[in-house]
Amino acid sequence: MSFAIPFADRLNNVETSAIRELFKLLGRPGIISFAGGFPDSAMFDVDGIREAVNAALTEEAGGALQYGATEGYNPLREQLAAFMTSKGSQGVAPENLIVTTGSQQALDLLGKTLVSPGDKVIVEGPTFLATIQCFRLYGAQLVTAPVDGQGVDTDRLEQLIVEHKPKFIYLIPTFGNPSGAMLSLERRKRVLELAVQHNVLVVEDDPYGDLYFGDAPPPSLLALSASVPGSRERLVHCGSLSKVLSPGLRVGWMVGPAELLAKATMCKQFSDAHTSTFAQATAAQYLKAGRMPATLAKVRAVYAERAATMGNALRRELGDAIEFVQPQGGLFVWARLTGAGGKVADGGELAKRAIEKGVAFVPGAPFYANNPDHATLRLSFATVGLDKIEEGVGRLGAAV
């Protein structure tokens, strides 16, 4: 008699990531990949991290190697509060944040603490794929707010708030994955005003905000909240060191109202007891050493050159068959196929043709919670050298 494992009903709401499935194809020799959503490992400050590890083991070995508080290792919380303050977020104290195992865990904790089956949650269209999967796992009904080159359409967002009365709104205002869009200052203020006006919680996910190429982006929603009375208590801010220091450390954090942080801490106790104290102590020593500004300057310069090279190559090789907004930061070019001249107009179809030509990217449709735009695609320039970007875009042009 066969045995069927009795899986939870909630798993019916999610499926394996289309991106993870795509990665299975990338083992072919000679593939140039624009598919990844991760930073270039060549950019990691290995010497600085090694010094931070040694300092953690020399100065605080007991704390670094022992169990720790679920809320986070206090020296790191102090450094993160100072880091946030240096970026304009006034009034962030160590007790206003908890350390999470990457900002991904922050999203999971928000799902656990806020979402009941059937609750409405507004997300951007497109948005981070893991967010769609995470919130759906907890039974959320996702509502999509459209995005353009200046981020979420705040007029449409207000209409959706009124219509759906969501549990919360999830946004990636600065160089989002996958859109790469930067929410304008005017729209940022409007989002905070909407939070107060309609008494709704806003979640700001900000893993890419430090990866700008020219002028710094507008202040984060967290930094701006001081100028919009009542918005701070309706705002959650998620940060991460993954894109700027090392994803392997798995260090993120969440700033939010005390009541929410207490519930999230309780749920985190059940999940992992605490984020690795060794990783936290390493991150704390790294921030304390003051190496982050130089690391960021180097990373920004490299990614800016790669982004410019990819943009120029796309315009040259694909011409009017593709349209996109040149990214001002982050890791991605978000593009749309126009079908001009009878060229391919479907991102999924182009992905198959592109693999045959030896280049990979991610079709855009999976990044939509509802009504996917099949003409879209995401290209990452972060892990590919300039020559390979030129060659890969050339192959893409041949596939269109």
N, C-alpha and C positions, 0 to 999 in steps of 0.2 A: 504494500500500500504506500503510495507516494505521499510526501509531506509538503505542504505549502506553508511557507513562513508567513505568519499573520502580521504583515506590515501595517503601520499606522495609516489611517485614512489621509492624514495630512500630506503624505508622500504622493498622493494622486494629483496634487496641485503643482508639482514641480517635475522637471526632467533634467537629464544631464546637460551640462553647458555645451552649447554648440561650438564654443571656442575650444573647449577641452577636446572635443571630438576632432576638430580641425587639426589640433596639434599632433594627432596620430599620423597625419600625412606628412609632417615636416621632417621626418627622418630620412626622406629621400635625399641622396647625395646631390649637392649643387643647388638646393633650394635657397633662394634669398627670401627671408621672411620679414614681412612688415606686419605680422600677425600679433606679436607679443604685446602685452600691456605692461611690461616691466622695465625698470631702469637698466642702463648698461653696466654690467659688473666691472668693466674697466674703469668706471668712474668712482668706484668705492674707495674711500680713504682708508686703505688697509693699514697703513702705518699709524694713522690716528686711532683707528679702532684697536689695533694691537696695544698701543700705549694706554688706551682706556681700560682694556682688559687687565693689563698689568697693574694699573693704578687701583682698579677695583679689588684685585686679589691682594695687593699690598696694603691698602688703606682700610679695607672693609670686607675682608674675606668672609668673616662670620655672617655678615648681613647678606653678602652676595650669593652665598652658597646655601643659605638656610631658607625654610619657609618664610613667607612674608605676608603682609597685610593684603587683603583682597583689593582694597582701594588703590594699592600701588606702593611702591618703595618710596619713602618720603623724600630722600635726596633727589630722586628723579621728579617727583611732583613739584618740588621747589624749582628745579631747573626748567621744567616745562611751563610753569607759571611765569617765570622770568622771560622765557622764550616768547610766550604769547604777549606779554606786556611790551616786549621790544618791537612787536609787530602792530602795536596800537590798540591792543585789547586791554583797556584799563580795568583795574579792579579784579583781575583773575588771581585768586590766591590758591595755594596748594589744595585747600579743602574744597575748592570749586570744581575740581576735576578728579576723575579716576583714570588709572592706567588700564588700557585694554590690550589684548593680544592682537595687535594690528587694529586699524580702524574697522576692519571687517567684523571683529567681535563686537564693536560698538553697535553696528547695525543689527547684529543678532540679538544683542541685549535690548535694543529698542523694540524689536519684534516681540521678544518675550514679555516685556513689561507693558507694552502699549496696545498690541494688536490682539483683538478677539476675533474669532471667525465671523466674517461678514463685514468687518469694519472697512470703511473707505480710507484709502491713503492716496494722496496725489503725488505723482512722480513726474519727472520730465520725460518728454518723448523726443529723442532717445535718452536713456539713462544707463547707469552701471548695471551690467547684467546680473551680477551677484545680488544686487539689491532687489531686483524683481523676484529672483528665486527665493531669497531670504524672507521677504515680507509675505510672499504667497505661501510659503511653508507654514506660516502661522495663521493662514486663512484670510489674509487681506484681499479686498477687492481693489485693484489698482486702477486709478484714473489718471489719464495722461494729459499733461499740460504741454503745449507745443513750445519748441525752442527755435530761435533764429540766431543770427550771428552775435546778438547782444544778450544771449541767454534766454531764460524763460519769458514768455509773453505774459506780462503781469496783468494786462486787461483780461485776457482769457483766463488767467489763473484766478482772478477775482470771481469771474462768472462760475468757474468750477467749484470754488469754495462755497458760494451761495447755493449752488445746485446740489452739491453732494455732502456738505457739512463733514469734511474729512476728520479723522482722528488726528492726523498730522500731515505735513507737507515735507517731502524730501527733495532737496536741491543740492546740486554741485555747482556753485556759482562761478568758480574760477578754474578755467581750462578743463572742463569736465571730461570724464570718460563715458562715452566716446566723443561727445560733440566738440570738445576743445573750445567751446564758447566761453566768453568772459562776460558775465552779467554787468551791465553798465551801472554806474553809481546811482543814477536816477532810479533804475529798477530795483536796486538793492534797498534803497530807502523805501520804495513802494512796498516791497515784500514785508519789511518790518512793520510798516503802517497797516498792511492787511492783517498781519498777525494780531495786532492790537484791536483793530476795528472789528474783526470777525472772531476774536478770542480763540485762535487756533495755534497749535504748536508748529514751529518750523524747525526742521533738522538741516543744518548746514554741514555738508561733508566737504572737507578741504584738504585732500592729500596732495594737491598739485599747486597750491597757491604760491609757493616759494620758487617755482620753476618758470619765472617770467624771463622774456628775452630782451626787452627794452626797458621802458618805464615800468615801475611797479604797478600792479593792478589796483583797482579801488580797494579801500579797506574791506576786510571781511565783514559779514553780517554781525559777527560777534563784536568787532571793533566799532561798527556803526551803531550798535544797539544803545550805546550811551546817549546818542542824540535823538532817539525815538523813545520817549517815556512809555514804560510798560512793556517794551519788546523783549528785554533781557530775560524776564521770567517765562517768556513764551518761546525761547530759543535754546536749541541744543547745537553744540559745535563739536564735530569730530575731526581730530587731527591725526597725523601719522608721520613717523620717521622713515617709512618704507621707501618712498620715492626720492628722498634727499640724503639718507644715510645708508641704510641697508634693510631690504625686506626680510632678510634672514633673522634679524633681531626680533621681529614681530612686536614692535613697540608702537602703540597708538594711544590715544587718550580721548576722553569725552568730557566736555564742559557742559554743565546744565544745572537746572534747578535742584536744590538739595534733596527734595522729595523724590525726584526721578533718579538721582544718583544713588540714593539709598536703596531703592528697589532694584536698580541695575546691579549694584554691588551684591545684593542678596542672590540674584540669579547667577552672577558670575561665580559665587561660592560653589554653586552646584556644578558649574561647567568645568572650571580648571583651578579652583582655589585661589589662584593669583597668576598673573603673567610672570614668566621666568624672572626671578629676582636677579639672576646672573646677567640676563640681557638688560634688565632695568638699570643695574649698577653700572654696566658698561656704557649705556646710553647717557646716564647721569654724568659719568666722568668725561665723556666726549663733549657734552654740552658745556660742562664746567671748564674744560680746557680752552674753550673759545675758538675751536677750529671750524665751526659750522659756517661762518661767513665766507671764508676762503673756499671751502668745499662747494658751497652754493654758487659762488662766482665762477668757478671752473666748470661746473655742470651746466649752468645757464649758457655759457659761451659755446660749449660743444653742442648742446641741443639746439641752440639758436641757428648755428651754421647748418646743422643737419636738416632742420625744418625749412630753412630757406632753400637749400639744395633740392629737397623733395618738392617744394612748391614750384620752383622753376622748372624742374624736370616734368612734373605733371602737366604744366601749361604747355611745355614744348612738345611732349610726346602724345598727349591726349587731346589737346586743344579744346574745341567746344564740345567734345564728347563728355566732359566732366566739369563740374562746378564745385567750388569750395571756398571757404573763408580762410585766408592764410593765418595759421595759429600764432598768437602772441605769447604763448607759453605752453607748458604741459608736454605731453608725449605723443599727441595724435593729430593727424589730419582727418577731418570728417568730410567726406565728399559725396556727391550725388551724380549719378550717370544721367545724362540728358537724352541719350539715344540719337543725338544729332548725326546726320549723315548715314542713318541706318545702323549705327554702331550698337553694341550691347547696351541694354537699358536695365538689366537685372543684376544686382550685386551677387546673388547666389550663382547665377550662370557664369558671370565673369570669374568668380572664384575658382570654379572648376576649370575653365579655360586657362586661367593664370597658373594653376598648379602644373598643368601640362607644359607651360612655357617656362616653368622653374621659378615662379614667384608666388608668394602667399600673402593674403591679407584676410581680414574678417568681414564677411558681408554684414550689412547694417541691420537687417530685419530682426535678429534676436535681441537687439537693444531696445526694442519697443515693447511695452507691456500690452499695448492694444494697437490695432490698425497699423501694422508695420509698413514702413516705406521701403519697398523691395529694391528701389534704385540706389540705396545708400550703401556706403562701405566705410570701414575704418582702417587707416594706414598708420602704423607706428614707425617713426624715424629714429627712435631712441637708441636701438641696439645695433644699428647698421652704419658702417663707415660711408664716407661721401662717394667713393667709387662704386660701392655696392648699391647705394641709393640710385645713382645714375643708371647702372646696369639693370637693377630691378624694375625701375619705372619704364625703362626701355622695353623690357619683357612684357610689362603690363600693357604698354601701348600696342605691342604686337598681338596681345590677346583680345583687345577690344575690337 
